Amino acid sequence: MPKLKTKSGVKKRFKFTASGKVKHGVAGKRHRLISHNAKYIRQNRGTSVLSEADVAHVRLWAPYGLK
């Protein structure tokens, strides 16, 4: 059987933690921030853990995990 390829968008957007959870950057932080209030910008700083419902899709797209 040939090796499965990892989706190139998944390589750029997600990381796996040591316990197997999936980290991702928060959406809505690139431009037009003047229309968001300070609380929204502050709470979406950094990365967050992906919900369990979406983790199954990411695992299909990254069959061998990510570094």
C-alpha positions in Angstrom: 0.0 0.0 0.0 1.2 3.5 -0.7 1.7 6.0 2.1 -1.1 8.4 2.9 -0.4 12.1 2.4 -1.1 14.7 5.0 -3.3 17.6 3.9 -1.0 20.6 3.5 -3.5 22.9 5.2 -3.5 20.8 8.3 0.3 20.9 8.5 0.1 24.7 8.6 -2.9 25.2 11.0 -2.8 22.5 13.7 -0.4 20.9 16.2 -0.8 17.9 18.4 -0.1 18.0 22.1 1.7 15.2 23.9 -1.6 13.9 25.3 -3.1 13.8 21.8 -5.2 16.9 21.8 -5.2 19.3 18.9 -4.2 22.9 19.2 -5.2 25.6 16.7 -5.0 29.3 16.3 -8.2 31.3 17.0 -10.1 32.8 14.1 -10.9 36.4 13.7 -7.6 38.0 14.6 -6.1 39.0 11.3 -7.8 42.2 10.2 -10.8 44.5 10.9 -10.0 44.4 14.6 -11.2 47.9 15.1 -14.8 46.5 15.0 -14.1 44.0 17.8 -14.0 45.1 21.4 -11.0 44.6 23.7 -12.5 41.7 25.5 -12.9 39.7 22.3 -9.3 40.4 21.2 -7.9 39.6 24.6 -9.8 36.3 25.0 -8.8 35.1 21.6 -5.1 35.6 22.1 -2.8 32.7 21.6 -4.0 29.1 20.8 -6.8 27.0 22.0 -7.7 23.3 22.0 -9.9 22.0 19.2 -13.3 20.5 20.2 -13.6 16.7 20.3 -16.1 16.8 17.5 -13.6 18.3 15.1 -10.6 16.3 16.2 -11.8 13.3 14.3 -11.6 15.2 11.0 -8.1 16.5 11.7 -6.9 12.9 12.5 -8.2 11.7 9.2 -6.3 14.5 7.4 -3.1 13.8 9.3 -2.8 10.0 9.3 0.6 9.9 10.9 0.4 12.8 13.3 2.2 16.2 13.1 5.5 17.3 14.6 
